[in-house]
Amino acid sequence: AQTVTQSQPEMSVQEAETVTLSCTYDTSESDYYLFWYKQPPSRQMILVIRQEAYKQQNATENRFSVNFQKAAKSFSLKISDSQLGDAAMYFCAYRPGNNDMRFGAGTRLTVKP
Amino acid sequence: DTAVSQTPKYLVTQMGNDKSIKCEQNLGHDTMYWYKQDSKKFLKIMFSYNNKELIINETVPNRFSPKSPDKAHLNLHINSLELGDSAVYFCASSLHMTYEQYFGPGTRLTVT
């Protein structure tokens, strides 16, 4: 069974606009961690943002922020003021406690100039 | 300085050969991992090592074996390579199991 679901295989955004990438996960754990990773064409996996499940406050990193809805098991990524360099595959990842990390299938983001 | 490095970045080889991919991290992390990313970009964990102990081993063929000579290295050995082994292999490390993982640049393996 798929633990992490990214329902948008592809998304597109105009430069300088805002885009939200969706992620839902399935778990019975109360203690876990969530991440968004970016993979540009260079194929390097880059950590974008991290969220601990016990924290109610949504994580933010500059233009990147998340909307973490624990009850709904939802963890979306919002990119504000999109830049051409934001074009990449974005992977949502879930890690329960000391167990292995599970990745979603990814969302390919295109940024239009 | 590169935090997590892998060599080689590209590897082309024939079926039946044995090959190794090296990974090194200079972050002082205590846990290292190997992932396989298939042609559809799906990432799947293969192994992880914590303090030189194998702690996760997914349903990976025993032709694949991780070897950790020390805390900073986790090499991946693959015996009797098959066409289906073609993929990008990523090494990663984390300070502890629950912390975020930092990835190497990946090794694109092509088996002909």
Interface residues (C-beta under 8 A of the other chain):
Chain A: Y33 F35 Y37 Q39 S42 R43 Q44 M45 I46 L47 R50 M89 F91 R95 G97 N98 N99 D100 M101 F103 A105 G106
Chain B: K40 K41 F42 L43 K44 I45 S48 I56 E58 V88 F90 A92 M97 T98 E100 Q101 Y102 F103 P105 G106 R108
